[in-house]
């Protein structure tokens, strides 16, 4: 019995489901991509903020003026 590690890239009933299912699939893919981008930006901003807080940004030549 073969082991399938990847899920199939296309639904075998793709044509029978119609345009509404295709739109929903596209919308789902787009929302997932947008969510990933927001998560990546949030993680990047967190790393930058910690770098500034710990003084690592200054070590690497990033000069920031932060008013306290």
PyMOL commands that set and color helices and strands:
alter all, ss='L'
color gray80, all
select helices_A, chain A and resi 14-17+19-54+56-59
alter helices_A, ss='H'
color red, helices_A
deselect
rebuild
show_as cartoon
